[in-house]
Amino acid sequence: MKCTGKEWDTCRVEKMGCTGCYYDEIEVDEYIRTEKGYILKVDNEKKVLKGLKFLDVQYGKVTKHSKDILDLIKVGDILKIKEDNEVCYIGLEEDTITINYSDIKESIKNGECELLAILTKEQFNSNCFKVVQ
């Protein structure tokens, strides 16, 4: 959100280097996804800090937020899911005809499988060892 003159005058957060904040938009118990690929749950402590540069510096700017963590999943993320007592990891570079993230999210919502963890594509790319052949 970009501040207009009125919001800028009454801003309750640090103005130095402000790139716009989500101070009044993100609520406690929502999930946020940052440009550096972090997914965080907003608690009372982060509610106070999220309007400050803390998140920008440590995790990057907030790119999306939602009460439902499934809304934050992007193509390229790796999902750890459990289905019929079997645990597997799914990571797709792009949605395909045979399998896509929409179908996986729908399966999770319907209770056909359980989401155990998410590794964002940004985190994977910054921490993976690329095999050169």
N, C-alpha and C positions, 0 to 999 in steps of 0.2 A: 504494500500500500504506500503510495507516495503522499506525503503530507502537504496539505495546502497551508496557506499562511495562518489560518485559524488554529489548525492542529499543531503547527510548529510553535506557536506562541504558548500553547498550554501543554506541550509535550512533557511527560513525566520521566522520560528516559534520557540517557546521554545523547547529545546532539552532535558531538564531534564525529565526523565521518559517517553520519547516519545515512543509510541506504534505504530507509523505510523499515518499519517494524510491523510486527503482528501483535502488538501489545494487547489490543482489545479484541482481537479475533480468535486467538488460540485459547482454548479452555483447558482446565485441569482434566486429566485423564484422556486427553487426545494424544494421538501419535503424530510426530513430525518427521519429515524426511528432509535432510539438508543436502546442499549442493556437493558436499564431500562424501555423500553416500551413507551417512549415519541415520538410523531410525531410532528415535528416542520417545519415551513416554513422558508427557509433561506431568510433573507432580507439583505439589505446593512450592517446593524449593525452586524448581525451574520456572514456575509461573512468575516468580519474582525476577529471575535472571534473564528470561528469554527476551525481554525488551531491551536489554543492554547489549553491549558488544561481545559479551561472553560467548554466546552461541556463534556469532560471526567468526570470532578468532579461533575458537577451539574446534568447532564442527562445520563451519560454513553457514551461509544464509539458509533460512528455511525455504524450501521450494514447494512443499505441499504439506497439508495437515488434515487429519481426519480422525473421527472417533473409531473407525474401523481400520485396523492395520492392513487389511487386504487391499484397501484403496491406495496404499503406498507402494505396492509391488509394481515393478517395472520389468519390461522385457530385458533379459540379461541377468536378473537376480537369480540366485540359487536358493531354492526352497528345500528345506528338510521336512518331509511329510511322513506320516504314519498311516498305513492303510492295511487293514487285516493283520495287525500285529507285525507288519514288515515296515522297516524304515528305509526310505530312499531319498536321494537328492535329485532334484530336477533343476536344470539350468538350460535355458534356450537362448540362443543368440537372436532369434527372431521367432515370432509366432508362425507355426506351420499349419498345414491343412489337417494333419493327423493329431496334433496336440498344440494347445496354446494356453496362455495364462488365464484367459477368461474361463476356460473349461476347468482348470485346476482350482481357481477361486470358487467357482460354482460348486465343485465337489467338496471343498472345505466348508462352504456355507451350508450345504445339504447334510453335512455330517458323514459323508462317504469316506473322507480322510481327515486327518488332523494336522494342522500346521504346527510344527515344532520349533522352527527357526528360519530366519531369513539372513542370507549373506548378500548384501547389495553388490551389484556389478562393480561399483566404484571401489568398494573394499576388497573385492576379489582381485581386481586388476592391479591395485596398489600393493598387494601382498603375495601375489602368485609368483611362482618360478616358471618362467617360460622356457620350454624345452626347444633347443635349436638342433635341427638334424642336418 
